[in-house]
């Protein structure tokens, strides 16, 4: 047999044996992921979760005065689909390595670094840091396996928590939901079909609790009515006037909505009780 051919066959045999000899086993620090939408922004944390296993963690395994990968194996990664605020500091959209610098029992820092290809701290360069966020660790119920979680969610705010051993640190998250919502509305209206009355009414409805945008909302709901005069857009317009305490117009428009509702009873029945209740209340306030 040709010597070169023999060597090639031997090499392939070794590779085949090596591949077949691998055994898939559970990791000591398994991969984990947590994702949360706050407002219109998606936040994702990818990490490997170590366990306590009877060890002292903070101040020992994770020493004070040293940077920690906030997990195990590869550096923990955090991704934001939009610009947002962490502890009131603006952070651009993107993916970052997530580190923690525990200085003492009472003061830590979260460090975000733009190098996302790190194995732990190997290759870390502080020149790639993009944010330093002070956090105060708090005593917490014992957590055997390290865990990221979200809590205290509202329309544009929430908290990102890291818990391990008997400690917990929290980052306050705030997203620019209004800015993005307005951008989404303007983009959608610019692309709206000529006969799409609903998108104009829907956009006006979003503005109801936002008094600074009521003039624009009135323009949009009138556009909707011009395309198709129906109970729904008249109901939105009635609520818009009611928000501004103009109850005579609000009651008149809700009465019109009730009348128009008889022409499309299946759609109207979902709204009937609230429209009729509002009409009876508003006509008393004329």
N, C-alpha and C positions, 0 to 999 in steps of 0.2 A: 504493500500500500504506500502511496505517495506520502512522504513525511509531513508535508504541509497539510494534506488532507486529514491525516491521522490527528494532528494537533488541533485542527479545527473541530473534528468530531469529539475529541476529548474535552475541549472547551465547552462545546454545546451540552455535552453530557453533565459536566460539572454544574453548569448554569441551571439545567433542568432539575438536577437533584437539589440544588440550593433552594430553588423556588418551591419545589414540592415539599421541602423539609420545614418550611416556615409554618409556625403555629400561631393562630390569632388568639390572643389572650387578653383579658380585661386589663386596662391601664390602672396604675396606682392613682393617677390623677386624671379621671375621664374628661373628655371634651364636653363642654356645656355651652349653651347659647340662650340668651334672653333677649326678647324684642318687644318694644312698646311703641305705639303711636301716641304722641302727645300733640294735640292740635292737628296739624297736617304733616308733622315731621316724624319720621321713623328713626328710632334709636335702637341700635343692636350692639350687644356685648358678646364677644366670642372669647372663651377662656377655658383653661383646664383647672379643674377643681380639686385641690389637695385636701386631705383629711388630717385631723389633729393626731390621731393614733397615740394618745397618751402623752404627747410632747407639750412643752411650753412653747407657745408660738411667738407672741409679740414680746420683744425684749430679749429673745433667745434665738429660736429658729429664724425669725424675722427680726434682726437686730435693729435697735434704734440708731439713727445716724447713717443708715445705708438705704440705697434705693432698692425697692422690691418690685417684682414683676406683676404683683397683684394676681397671683395664681401659680401655675407650674408650667413646665415645658416652654413652648413658644410664648412670646410676650402676649399679654391680653390685648385684644383689639376692640376699639369702640368706634362705631360708625354713626354719623349724623347725616340725614339726607338734605338738611337745610341748615343755614346759620342758626345758632341759638345762643342762649346765655346759660352758663354754668356758674353757680354762686355769683351771679350778676356780672360775670366776665364774658364778653362776646367771644364765641369760638366759631370759626368758619366751618361750613359743611365739609365732610370728608371722613376718612378713616385714620385713626391714630393708635399708636401703642399707648397703653394705659399703665402707668407706674404709680406706686405710692412711696413717699419718703416719710417714714415715721420718725419724727424727731424726739418725741417723748410720749409719756402716757396721755398728754393732753393736747398735743399739737402735731398734726400730720399735714402733708401736702400731697395732692394728686398732681401728677405730671403727665401731660400729653405730649407725645413725640411723633413727628411725621414719618419716621422710619418704621414701616410696618412689616419688615422682613426679619426681625430680630428673634434670636433664640434666647429667651430670658434677657439678660443684660449684655450678652455677647455682642459687641459691635455698637453698643449704645454711645451716642454722641450728644452731649447737652446742647450743641449748636442746633440740633434738630428739634429742640423743645419748642412748643408753640403756646403752652399755657402752664401756669403754676397756680393751683387752687388750694387755698388753705381750708382744711376741714378739722373738726374737733371730734376725735373718737369718743364713743360713749360705751359704757358697760351695757351688755346685752345678754339675753338668755343664751345658753351654750349652744353653739352650732358646730357639729362635728365636721361636716364637709363644707368648705367655703362656698358661698352663694352670693350672686348678684340678684337683686330684685328691684322692682319699681313699686312705689306706693304713693298715696295722697294725690291721686290724679284729678285734674280738673280740665277745663277746656283748653288751656294753654300752658299748664304747669304740672309738675310732678317731682318726685324724689327718686334718685338712683341710690340704692343702698348696697353696701358690701358688708357681709357678716361672716365672721369666722372666729372660732374659739369663743371668747366671751366679749368680743368687741364688735362695734358697728360704726361705720362712717357713712355719711350721707352727703350727696351733692344735690343742690336745688337746681332743677331744670326749668327753664322758661323758653317757650318757643314764640316766634313771631307769627302767630296764626292769623291775625287780622291782615297783616301785610300780604301773606301768601293767599289768603282767601280772596282778597280784593283783586290780586293779580289773576287768580283762577277765574273769577267772575268776568273780568274785562276780556280775558282771552276767549272764554266761552261765548260771550255776547258778540265778540267780533266775528266769530265763526257760525253764529246762529243761522239756521235756515229761515227764510222769509216768513214761513207759516208757524214758526215755533213760538207760540205765545207763552208756553209754560216756563221756559228758561228766563224770560224777563220777569215773570211773577215770582219765580223761585229766588231770583237775585234780589228783588225788592223785599221779599219776606225775610231774607237773611239780615237786611239792614234795619228791621223794625226796632230792636233795642239799641241801635246805634244812632242817636239823634243827630250827630254831626253829619250823617249821610242821608238824612231824610229827604232832602231836596232831590238828590240823585235817585233815591228809591221811588219817589213820586213820578219822576220822569220814566223810570223803567216800568212801573206798573201801568202807567198810561199807555206806554208802547204795547204792553201785553193786551190791554183792553182794546186797543185799536186793531190788533191782529184778530182777536176773537173775544168778544164780550161774553163772559161767563161768570158763574157764581164764585169761582175760586179767586180770580184776580180782583173781583169787586170786594171780596172778603179781605184780601190782603190790603187793599186800599182803605177799607173801613178801619182796619186795625192801625194802619199808619196814621190816620187822623185821630184815632183814640189815643195813641201814644202822645200826641201833642195836645190832648184835652179838647179837641174840636169835636164834641160829641154830637152836634147836630148833623154834621157831615157823616160822622161814623155811623149814626143810626140810620140815616138815609141810604147809605151804601150797603149796610147789612140787610136792610129791608129789600133792596134790589137783589142782593145775593140770594136771599130766601126765595124770591120770585123766580129767579133764573135757575135755582136748584130744582124746581119742579120739571124742568126740561131735561135733566139728566139725573134722575133719582138714584141710580146705583152709585154714582160718584158722590152725590150730595149727602147721602145718608151717614157717611163717616163724619161729616162736619156739621150736620144738622143741629145737634143739641148745643154745641158751643156757639154757633152763629146766632141761633134763636135766643139763647141765654144772654149773649152780649147785646143783641138788639133790645131786649126788654130792659137791660140795665142802662144802656146808653140813652134811650129815649127819655128816661127820667132825668137825665143830666143836661138836657138841651138848654 
